[in-house]
Amino acid sequence: MLKFIQEYFSLSNSEQKGIIALTILIFIVLAASRISANLLYREEILEDNSALLSSFYSKENQEEQEANQAESLELSLFNFDPNTISKEDLILLGFSESNANTLINYRNKGGRFYQKEDLLKIYGVSNDFYQQLASYIQIEEKSVYEKLNYQASNNPVKNAVTEKVFLNINTADSAALTQIKGIGKVFASRIIKYRKLLGGYYSTLQLLEVYGITEEIYSSISDQIYAEGAVKKININEASWYELKSHPYLDSEKANKILDFKKKNTTILELESLLNQSILDTLAFSKLQAYLKLEE
C-alpha cells in the first residue's frame, strides 16, 4: 500500500521543473503588483500634500506676508527731495536699482524736478508708487537764475567752450527754438503747436509729450530751456464740450463726465471734486490741475 502511494504522488523531473518555474512566476507577478501599488500610493500622497501645502500657504500666509511687506515699505518711507536724494536712499524708498539709475542719470544730465508730479515722468514710476511717495516729496524751490548758475557751475568746461542759449519755451518763437542744440525746424514747430494746444507749459518735462522728443533728446536740451509764465486756464463751469475735449489732457469721454457732473451739481465748487468723484484719475488730475479754474 505504501509503495502504491509513493508511486501515485511521485513527480517526474520535467513536472518538478514546471512546478518550480510556475511558483517563481507567481511570486514575480505578486511582487511587481505590490511594488507598483506602493509607488502609485506614494505619488498620490506627494501630490496631495503639495496641493494641500499650496492651498494652506495661499490662504493662511498670503495676507500675513502682504501685511509684512506693507509694514516694511511704510517703515522705509521718509521725506526726500528728488533733486538731491542719493541712489541708496532711492532704493530704500522702494525704487528698483534700474529706476534709481534712470532718475540719477536724468539729474546728472541737467534734468530737474520742479513739482511732485514730475516724478511720474521717470520711466518705471507707476501711478500707485507715486501715490505712496507723494506726501514725502519735498522739493526745494530754485529761481530761474539760480538754476542757470547751478548748471554753469557744474559744467564749467562745457559752457566755456560752447555757448548755449537758455530759452523760455513759453515765449520763444520758432527761430529762437532752433538755436537750441538738438532742436531743428520740425521740433520747433511741434513745440509751438503743442504749446498752443496746452495753453502753455508749466514744466519743461512736458516736452516729452511732443511727438518725437525722446528722453535722450530731452536730456540733451534740458539745460538750455526753462518754463516760466502763466498758462491759459479753462473755466470748467463755463467751458463747452468742444473746448474741454480739445485740450490734450482731456478727451470726449472725460469732457462728457465733467459736463454731466456740472449739470447734476449746477456749479463745480472745488477742482478736487473731479478727483474725488472719479471723473478724473490721479494722473489726469495732476496734469490738468494747472489748466483748470472755477471762475473768471
C-alpha positions in Angstrom: 0.0 0.0 0.0 2.8 2.4 0.9 4.5 1.7 -2.3 1.4 2.5 -4.3 1.0 5.9 -2.5 4.6 6.8 -3.2 4.3 5.9 -6.9 1.0 7.8 -7.2 2.4 11.1 -5.7 5.8 11.0 -7.2 6.7 13.5 -9.9 8.9 13.3 -12.9 11.9 15.6 -13.3 10.1 17.7 -16.0 7.0 18.0 -13.8 9.1 19.2 -10.9 10.8 21.8 -13.0 7.5 23.0 -14.3 6.1 23.5 -10.8 9.2 25.4 -9.7 9.0 27.7 -12.7 5.3 28.3 -12.1 6.0 29.2 -8.5 8.7 31.6 -9.4 6.5 33.3 -12.0 3.6 33.7 -9.5 6.0 35.2 -7.0 7.3 37.7 -9.5 3.8 38.8 -10.5 2.7 39.3 -6.9 5.9 41.3 -6.1 5.5 43.5 -9.1 1.9 44.3 -8.3 2.8 45.1 -4.7 5.7 47.5 -5.7 3.5 49.2 -8.3 0.7 49.8 -5.8 3.2 51.3 -3.3 4.7 53.7 -5.9 1.3 54.9 -7.0 0.2 55.5 -3.4 3.3 57.4 -2.6 2.9 59.6 -5.7 -0.7 60.3 -4.8 0.3 61.2 -1.3 3.0 63.6 -2.5 0.7 65.3 -5.0 -2.0 65.6 -2.3 0.5 67.1 0.2 1.8 69.5 -2.4 -1.7 70.7 -3.2 -2.6 71.0 0.4 0.6 72.9 1.2 0.0 75.3 -1.7 -3.6 75.9 -0.5 -2.5 76.4 3.1 0.2 78.9 2.1 -2.0 80.9 -0.2 -4.9 81.1 2.3 -3.2 81.3 5.6 0.1 83.0 4.9 -0.5 85.4 2.0 -2.3 88.1 4.0 0.4 88.0 6.7 3.1 88.2 4.0 1.4 91.2 2.3 0.9 92.9 5.7 4.6 92.5 6.5 5.6 93.9 3.1 3.3 96.9 3.6 4.7 97.5 7.1 8.3 97.2 5.7 7.5 99.7 3.0 5.9 102.1 5.4 8.9 102.0 7.7 11.2 102.8 4.8 9.4 106.0 3.7 10.9 109.4 4.6 10.9 112.9 3.3 13.1 113.5 0.3 14.0 115.9 -2.5 14.2 114.1 -5.9 16.8 116.7 -6.9 19.3 115.7 -4.3 18.5 112.2 -3.0 21.1 109.5 -3.3 20.7 106.3 -5.2 21.0 104.3 -2.0 18.1 106.3 -0.4 16.0 105.9 -3.5 16.3 102.1 -3.2 15.4 102.3 0.5 12.2 104.1 -0.7 11.3 101.2 -2.9 12.8 102.2 -6.2 14.4 99.3 -8.2 18.1 99.8 -9.0 17.2 100.3 -12.6 14.7 103.1 -11.9 17.0 104.7 -9.4 19.7 104.8 -12.1 17.3 106.4 -14.5 16.5 109.2 -12.1 20.1 109.8 -11.2 21.1 109.8 -14.9 18.3 112.3 -15.7 19.6 114.6 -12.9 23.2 114.3 -14.0 22.3 115.4 -17.5 20.8 118.6 -16.2 17.2 117.5 -15.5 15.4 118.9 -12.5 12.1 118.2 -10.7 10.0 121.4 -10.2 6.9 119.8 -8.7 5.9 116.5 -7.2 4.1 115.2 -10.3 7.4 115.5 -12.3 8.4 112.2 -10.7 5.8 110.4 -12.9 7.9 111.3 -15.9 10.6 108.9 -14.7 10.3 105.7 -16.6 9.1 102.9 -14.4 7.5 105.1 -11.7 3.8 103.9 -11.7 0.9 106.0 -10.5 0.4 103.7 -7.5 4.0 104.0 -6.4 3.9 107.8 -6.9 0.8 108.0 -4.6 2.8 106.2 -1.9 5.6 108.7 -2.1 3.7 111.9 -2.9 3.3 113.2 0.7 7.0 112.6 1.4 8.3 114.6 -1.6 9.7 118.0 -0.6 11.2 120.0 -3.5 13.4 123.0 -2.7 12.5 125.9 -4.8 15.1 127.4 -7.2 14.7 130.5 -9.3 15.5 130.5 -13.0 18.7 132.4 -12.3 19.8 130.0 -9.6 19.1 127.1 -12.0 21.3 128.8 -14.7 24.1 129.4 -12.2 23.9 125.9 -10.9 24.2 124.4 -14.4 27.0 126.8 -15.3 29.0 125.9 -12.2 28.5 122.1 -12.8 29.6 122.4 -16.5 32.4 125.0 -16.5 34.4 123.5 -19.3 31.4 122.7 -21.4 30.0 126.2 -21.0 33.3 127.9 -21.7 33.8 126.0 -25.0 30.3 126.1 -26.3 27.8 129.0 -25.9 24.4 127.7 -25.2 21.1 129.5 -25.2 18.7 129.5 -22.3 15.2 130.0 -23.5 11.7 130.1 -22.0 9.7 127.6 -24.0 6.5 129.5 -23.3 7.7 132.7 -25.2 10.4 131.5 -27.6 9.4 131.6 -31.3 10.4 129.1 -33.9 13.6 130.9 -34.9 14.7 131.1 -31.2 13.9 127.4 -30.6 16.1 126.3 -33.5 19.1 127.9 -31.7 18.7 125.1 -29.1 21.3 122.4 -29.8 19.3 119.4 -30.8 16.2 121.2 -31.9 15.5 121.8 -35.6 12.7 123.4 -37.5 10.4 120.4 -37.3 10.7 120.0 -33.5 10.5 123.8 -33.0 7.2 123.8 -35.0 5.8 120.9 -32.9 6.8 122.5 -29.6 4.9 125.7 -30.5 1.9 123.8 -31.8 1.7 121.7 -28.6 2.2 124.8 -26.5 -0.9 126.3 -28.1 -3.0 123.2 -27.6 -1.9 123.0 -23.9 -2.3 126.7 -23.2 1.4 127.0 -22.3 3.9 124.7 -20.5 4.2 124.6 -16.7 7.2 122.2 -16.8 9.9 121.5 -19.4 9.2 117.8 -18.8 6.0 118.3 -20.9 8.3 118.4 -23.9 8.5 114.6 -23.6 4.8 114.6 -24.7 5.8 116.3 -28.0 5.9 113.7 -30.8 9.4 112.6 -31.5 11.1 114.1 -28.4 12.6 111.1 -26.6 14.2 111.0 -23.1 17.6 111.1 -24.7 16.8 114.3 -26.7 15.2 115.9 -23.7 18.2 115.2 -21.5 20.5 116.8 -24.1 18.4 120.0 -24.3 17.1 120.3 -20.7 20.0 122.6 -19.6 19.0 125.1 -22.4 15.4 125.6 -21.6 13.0 126.6 -18.8 9.2 127.1 -18.5 8.0 130.3 -16.9 4.8 132.3 -17.1 1.2 131.7 -16.5 -0.7 129.1 -18.5 -4.1 129.5 -20.1 -6.8 128.1 -17.8 -10.1 126.6 -18.7 -13.2 127.7 -16.7 -14.9 124.3 -16.2 -18.1 126.0 -15.1 -18.4 127.8 -18.4 -16.4 125.7 -20.9 -18.2 124.0 -23.8 -17.8 120.3 -24.6 -15.6 121.2 -27.6 -13.3 123.4 -25.5 -12.9 120.7 -22.9 -12.2 117.8 -25.3 -9.8 119.9 -27.4 -7.3 120.0 -24.5 -4.5 117.4 -24.9 -5.1 116.0 -21.4 -8.9 115.5 -21.9 -10.9 113.6 -24.4 -14.6 113.2 -25.3 -15.3 110.8 -22.5 -13.8 113.0 -19.8 -15.4 116.1 -21.2 -18.8 114.3 -21.1 -18.2 113.3 -17.4 -17.3 116.8 -16.4 -20.4 118.3 -18.1 -22.6 115.7 -16.6 -21.2 116.3 -13.1 -21.7 120.1 -13.6 -25.3 119.5 -14.7 -26.1 117.5 -11.7 -24.5 120.0 -9.3 -25.2 123.2 -11.1 -21.8 124.5 -10.3 -18.5 122.8 -9.5 -17.2 124.3 -6.3 -13.8 122.5 -5.9 -11.4 121.2 -8.5 -10.7 118.2 -6.2 -14.3 117.0 -6.6 -13.3 115.9 -10.1 -10.8 113.5 -8.5 -13.0 112.5 -5.5 -15.9 111.6 -7.8 -13.6 109.6 -10.1 -14.3 111.8 -13.0 -10.5 112.1 -13.5 -7.9 109.7 -12.3 -4.9 110.8 -10.2 -2.6 111.1 -13.2 -5.0 113.1 -15.4 -5.9 115.4 -12.5 -2.3 116.1 -11.6 -1.6 117.0 -15.2 -4.8 119.1 -15.7 -4.9 120.9 -12.4 -2.7 123.8 -13.6 -5.0 124.3 -16.6 -8.4 124.4 -14.8 -10.2 127.2 -12.9 -13.7 127.5 -11.4 -14.5 131.2 -12.2 -13.3 134.2 -14.2 
